[in-house]
Amino acid sequence: MNDLDELLGRLARAPAPPALEHMEERVLARLKSAPMARSGAGLGLVTAIAALIMGMAGGVPAAATGASSLAPLGPQQPLAPSSLLFGTP
């Protein structure tokens, strides 16, 4: 472990390579010169309409069904492990 600490210490004390001196300016210049892809208002409008339709479809109540016999806190729990292993009490 001491070898690793010594190697990392030497690396920290070493001067930075000259190629890294103006890297930030070069990266920012390339970002400014690269054309940016724009999706336009059409894609945003389609996305908003799709979200609206999905919200309206999710708000429609489902068809009424009968009461479930699987009440989680009721006295009858047919799928409880004790009922499955030992039978219904």
Stockholm file with secondary structure:
# STOCKHOLM 1.0

chainA/1-89         MNDLDELLGRLARAPAPPALEHMEERVLARLKSAPMARSGAGLGLVTAIAALIMGMAGGVPAAATGASSLAPLGPQQPLAPSSLLFGTP
#=GR chainA/1-89 SS CHHHHHHHHHHHHSCCCGGGTTHHHHHHHHHHHSCCCCCHHHHHHHHHHHHHHHHHHHHSCCCCCCCCSCCTTSSCCTTSHHHHHHCCC
#=GC SS_cons        CHHHHHHHHHHHHSCCCGGGTTHHHHHHHHHHHSCCCCCHHHHHHHHHHHHHHHHHHHHSCCCCCCCCSCCTTSSCCTTSHHHHHHCCC
//
